[in-house]
Amino acid sequence: MKTLITLVTLLLHLSMFAQYTFESKAYDHGILPSNFQNSDLEAAYTDWKSRFADTNCTNGRARVKFDDPNFTVSEGIAYGMLLSVYADDQALFDGLWKYYQSHTNANGVMHWKIQGCDTVNGQNGATDAELDVAVSLITAGYRFGNTGAINYHQDARDLIAIMKQHEVEANTYVLKPGDAWGGSNNTNPSYLAPGYFRLYGEFTGDTQFWNNVADKSYEILNANLSVNNAKECLVSDWCKADGSYSDIVGWAFNSGKSYYYDAARTPWRIATDYVWYGNADALDYMKKCENFINEVGGIDQITAGYHQDGTVILGNSGTTYKDVVFTGAFASALLTVGNQSTVDFAYTTTKSQTSTGYFANTLRALYMFTMTGNLFKPTGTSLSTSDVVPSKEKEIIVYPNPSTEKLHVTNFKLGSKVKVYNLLGKQVMETSVKDENVDVIDVSDLTAGIYFIRSNNVKLRFVKE
């Protein structure tokens, strides 16, 4: 009996500390630390979840508690979706996605701030949320499959189409900070995620557009560094597309002119483009970050904020302090250096800087996921066989989405009727499928807007530009 009790106790102990799955895939570019353990990630994720995940909203929804736990911001939902999908926590992931969907505006993006489970407190979207949500949905489709209650890949395509229409400035490829404001007159360097943009292009077939957004991102970053004579990689929190300071963010710290809590995420964003794609512009920016780290005396000497000339921002007490929001982002940049001891020390430093605050605790977990190969590029992976369906049930895809003239539709049944409806439910088009592999529908005569394609039991949304 004593042996049985001991075995049961051991199994219970293991179940408490092995709830999640971490794959730690080697990236195509850069190196991983050699001194991490999956238990580090388990601990970071469990701590984050216990502090900030609230699963008590109705209809299976979950939210992420903000600094004031009575509120939730869309950015937090997005971070939570990234963490939960890469931790293989489908229950929380689905709850967060349902919460996001229950608070969308007319453009289809989540209002940026919600009180509790149901009350909108801040109108319209913040683009950084959509960035991470889209990547998490793509990953979820591979990890959890798309044949259950949620078709993650279709939801990802829909969201990417919305982002293209509402969160990228028309004709300039400048990423707007929200669906209702900004563009060439104001953007946020830490929202620029060129690795994500390349992924969107691969995933939707709209590679030229999203590669243009990626290229524009580096133009903005480099212009900001040059125009303001910045030290190495220290971009400002906010700027215009030409790199100069924005004049519409007077409410921000130092009017958005410093490398502070917004800009701090930039090295992490750019690191993704390097480890996923080996991009030369990303490597150039990472090297600038490495130079700055060396100039201040090492990753453990990074402090919480700098002016663009490299001078330190002092805290309220007039002294410097350290924050993993900054340290972990710079540590992510060191994945490129090729020196194992440097990468190992950067990981240890990030792991050791714990925090109970929403922003720092959340980003610490994301940085640790990134540094250990647990923020791998979702396309081309084999996370789950459930994404492979029989040929008679192949996934239906429409692309490019948005479309201007020709809409490609895959895997509709040959000869079936395809009907197109507007948002009011009025049928505006009907055609027949002539090629069951990839059929082409001419939508050039439709006015700009959101439409639905129906064929048999399939319903898909697309955007006509």
Secondary structure, 3 states (H helix, E strand, C coil): CHHHHHHHHHHHHHHHHCCCCCCCCCCCCCCCCCCCCHHHHHHHHHHHHHHHEECCCCCCCCEECCCCCCEEEHHHHHHHHHHHHHCCCHHHHHHHHHHHHCCECCCCCECCEEECCCEEEECCCCHHHHHHHHHHHHHHHHHHCCCCCCCHHHHHHHHHHHHHHHCECCCCCCECCECCECECCEECHHHCCHHHHHHHHHHHCCHHHHHHHHHHHHHHHHHHHHHCCCCCCCCCCCECCCCCCCCCCCCCHHHHCEECCCHHHHHHHHHHHHHHHCCHHHHHHHHHHHHHHHHHCCHHHCCCCEECCCCECCCCCCCCCCCHHHHHHHHHHHHHCCCHHHHHHHHHHHHHCCCCCHHHHHHHHHHHHHHCCCCCCCCCCCCCHHHCCCHHHCCCEEECCCECCEEEEECCCCCCEEEEEECCCCEEEEEECCCCCEEEEECCCCCCEEEEEEECCEEEEEEEC
